[in-house]
Amino acid sequence: MNSQIPRVLLISSCGTTKTKVEKLLSKNGFLIERVSQIEEIDGFFRENCVDAILCDQMINGRAGMDLFQQFQLAFQATPFFLIMNEFDADEVMIALEVGVTNLIFPPFSKTSLIGKIENELIKRKNANLFKVNEFAELFEESLALKILMRDDKIFKCNAALTEMNPEFFGAAEGKSFEEVFDVELHKSNRLNIKRLQSGVSNIVKLNRVKCKYSDCLFDMLLFKGSQGEQGEYLIELTLLEKWNSNDNSEEIKLPAGVPVNYEAIGEKVHLTDRELQVLELSAAGLPIKVIAEELSVSNRTVEKHRANIMEKLGAGNIIEAIIAWYVQIGVIKGPNSESHLKSGVLN
């Protein structure tokens, strides 16, 4: 925990639950933060950090376990408790399957509520998220671009970033954040970095950050586990655009050996609005289940859209499809791109 008084975020739209839980938490020395609308959650975690999260089973018509999946990046280092209205074996099984292991049932008491929170905080006290096997797998397999920092130096890049730019890690390894990235394009970036490094917040967002090695702009989410080592944090990057499409600076190079179908690209592949949505969410690293929830469609529908995207772009998997699309819109430069530029495909 970051302070002597543990802070708990209560996500609840039910007045009765809020009153009972708040009373019990306050009586036992917890500081309570409150969110009652789903759209407030993301903004809250960009500006705040808490020691535990208590979430109603249903929030404004959405299941609490769905919110756990949607905001997993923000929640993953924080103990998450799902407040169940009553015992339902099927609901309990589903919650466990999606990763929610802390369930609270009424009636609320010091043993059922406070005891569980305190025990979980003790268990997490010496835990370091970045050292567990599950994190290593998540880091490597994620489609989102990720960097792991240690001692405030670039320690590792995941496969997605390496495939996007094979030369990046060789140039950036062992360098500080400021040596690799220029944060001065947005006035809040410098302050947010200091907030993360000083421990004021465990998760911050940086806007329009320029990479000095690739001349591209990124939005970034910087995340530091509450028990991580000094100078250790995770960076997730979202590619925005070429830094300056009118200059002659070197562009991002397409990873060697990626079998992109340039004949398909030369034909100016057209994607539907829904396919573009699926492509963008896939490029952000979201799994099929989360994309389906975001777009209010079935998992099967998302799989069908991704299959259509890959077929149109002549790709063998979704990563190749994402790269092929970025080549078409001019974000990534591929081999023999001069001929594509002349035909207007990458304009």
N, C-alpha and C positions, 0 to 999 in steps of 0.2 A: 504494500500500500504506500501511496505517496505522501500521506499525512497521518498524524496520530488519530484523527477522527475519520473513520471509514466513510466514504461517500457511496451512496447507492442510488442508481437511476431506476425510478419506477415508471414503467411504460404501461399505462392503464387508462382506459376510457370509461371504466366502471366506477361510479362514485362510491358504492358500498365497499368494494375491494380497496380502493385508494384510502378511504377513511380508516379501515381496520388495519391495513398494513402500515400506513404512515404512523398511526398511533403507536404500534408495537415497535417500529424501528426507532422513532424518536425517543421513546421511553428507555431504549437500550443503547442510546448514545450514537446513533447513526445520523449522518447528514444526508438529507434526502433531496435529490434532483428529480424533476417531474417532466414527463413528456406524455401528451395525450393524443397527438396526431402523428400518423406515420411519416408525413412529409417533414416533420421536425427532427427526425432521428439522425439523418445524415449530417445536417447542420450542427446538431448538438455535439457529435463526436469529432467534428472538425475543430471545435473550440474547447472541448472539455475532455477530461478523463475521469473515470470512476473506478471504484474497487469491485463493484458487483452490479449486475443488472437483474431486475425483477420485471417480468413481462406477463401480462394477462394472457390467458388462453386464446381470447379473441380481442382484437383491437380494430374498432371501426369496420367490422365485417371481415377482417383478415386474421388468419390463424397466427398465433404467436410463434409457432415453429416455422412458419413461412418467413416471418421477419428475421428469425435467427439465421436462416439460409441467405436471405437477401443482403443482410448487413454483416456477413460472416467475417469480412476483413476487419471491420471495426470491433466486432464482438470477440474474436478468437482468443485474445489474451485476457479477457475479463470473464470471471465466473458468471454464467447465465442461468437464471432460475425461471422456470415456467410455472405460473400459478394456474393450477387446474381447478375448474369449477366443481368437479366431482371425479371420482375414480371411474375411468372408462378404459378397459383393457386394450381395446383397439387403438385409442388415442395415445396411450402410454407406449405401446409398441412402435407406433409411427414416430413419436417423439424421440425414442431411443435410436431408431434407425437413421434419423437425420442428424443425430449427434447431441441432442439435448438430454443430458443425463441427470440434471438436477430438477426434480419435480416437487412442487409443494401443493399439498391438498388442505382444504379447510377441514376443521376449524383451525385458525391460525393461533399459534401459541409460541412461547419462548423456545420450546423444544423443537417444534416443527418448522419454525421460520428462522429465528435468530441463531439457534444451534447449527442449523445447516449452513447458513451463510458464514458463520465464524469458522466452522470446520473447513469449508472450502477455501477460505482466505488463508488459513494456516497451511493447507496442502499446497497452495499456489505460491506461498511466500518465497520458497527457494527454487521455484521452477523457472527455467529459462526456455522460452518457447523456441528459440532459434537452435536449440541443441537436441530437440526431439526428432526421432526418425520421420514422423509424419510431416514435420515442417520441411525436411530435406526433400521428400517426395513431392510435396506441394510446390516447392520452389522450382524444382526441375521440370515438372510436368505442366505447370501453368502456361497457358497461351499468352498471358499478359507479360510484358517486359518487366523483369525484376533485377534488382541489384542488392546484394547484401554487403553492408558496411561493417567493418570491425576496426576498432581503434580510430574511428573517424576516417578510415581509408577504404577504398573500393577493394573488397575481398573476393567477390564472386559475382558472376553474371549467370542468369539462367539460360536454358537452351533457346528459348524464344528470342532473347536479345542477341545471343551469339549467331543464330541463324539470320537475323535481320541485318546484323553488321559484324562479320567475323573479325574485323580488325579492331573493334572497339576495346575489348578487354585487354588486348596486348598493349594498347596505348594508355589505358586508364588504370590498370592494376597498380595498387599501392599508392595511388594519388588521393588527395583529399577531395571532398565534394566541390570546394571552390576552385580547385585546379582543373576540374573537368567540366563544371557547369557554371553558367553565368545567370545569376538570379535577379539581376538589376532591372529587368523589364517590368516587373510588378512590385509595387512599393511594399506590399505586405510580406513578400518572400523572406527578406532578411530577418524580420521580426519572428516569423514562424519558425525559421531554423533555430534561432536562439531559444525559443520556447521549447522546442524538442530537446535540444542539447542540455538545457538547464533542468529538464524534468518537469516543467510547468505543464506540459501536455505530452501525451504518448502518441498522438497522431495529429499530423498537420498536413495541409495541402499547399503546394506551391504552384503558381500559375505562370505559364509561358516562360519556361526555363530553357535557355539556349545551351545546347551541347557544343563545346568548343572543338570537338573532334569530328562532328558530322554535320554541323550547321543546320540542325533541325530544332524545332520547338517541341517541348513536352509540357503537359500538366503532370504533376507528380503528387503521389501520396506517400508520406514518410511515416513509418510506423516503428515505434520502439516498445518492446515488451516491458511490462512494469518491473520485471526482475532481470532484465537483460544486463549484460556487462556494459561498462562505460564505453561510449562511442560505437555501440553496436545497434544497428537499426536496418529496417528493410525499406527499399524504395521501389514503388510501383510506378511505371512510366506509361503515359498515354500519348502516343504520337499525334501531334496536331497538324504540322505542315512543314514544308521546306522553309528554312529560315528566310531565304531570299531567292526566289525563282528567277530573278533577273541578273544575278551576279554570276561569276564564273567559278565560284568555289566548288570544291569537290563534293559530289553528291553521295548519298548512301549507296553502297554497292550491294547488289543482289547476292545472297549467299551462293558460294560455288557449289555446284552439284545439285541444286534444286531444279527438278525437271518441270519448269513452267512452260506451258504451251503458248509460245509467242505467236503462232498462227492465229489462235483464238483471240489473243490480245489485239493483234493487228486488225481483226475484224470488228473492233470496237464493241466489246461485249456489253450487253445491256442487262442490268439487274433490276428487278421490280423493287418497289418501295419496301415491301416486306423482306425481300432478300437482302436489301441493303441494311435493314435494321438487324437482321440475324447476323450478317457479316460483321457489322460494327460491334455488336455485343460479343461475338466470338473473339474478335480482335482484342476486346477488353479483358479476355480471359474468363468469361462467364461460362459455366458448364451448361449443357442442354436443359437441364431441369430448371435452372434459374432463368435462362432465356425464355423458356416457356411461360414461367410465372410472370416475367416482366411484360411479355406481349399478350398474356391471357390466352394462350393457345396450348395445345397438347404437346408433350414431348415428341410424339410421332410427327407432328406438323413441323417442328423445328428441324428434326432429322431430315424430313423431305426437302425443306428449303436449303439446308446445307448440302444435300446431295445434288440439288439443281445448280447451286452455286459452283460446286466443284466440277460438275459436268460442263457448264458453260465456260469455265476458265481452264479446262483441261488439266485439273489438279488431282493429285492422288489422295490428298487429305486437306483438312480445313486450313492448316498453316500455309501450305502451298497456295491455296486459293486466296488467302489474305495477302500474301506477298504478290501474287499475280495481279490482284486488284490494285494494290498500291503502285505497281509498275504502270498499270494503265492510266491511273489518275496523276502520275508524275511525281509521287512522293519518293519512290525508289527508282534508281537507275539500273537497268539490266544490261546484259551483254548486247552489242549491236544496237544500242538504243538510239544512235544517230539516225538510223533508217526509220525508226518508229517516230522520232521527233519530226523528221521531214514529212511523214505522212499525217502528222497532227495528232497521233494517238496520245502522246504524253504531254500535249500542250495544256 
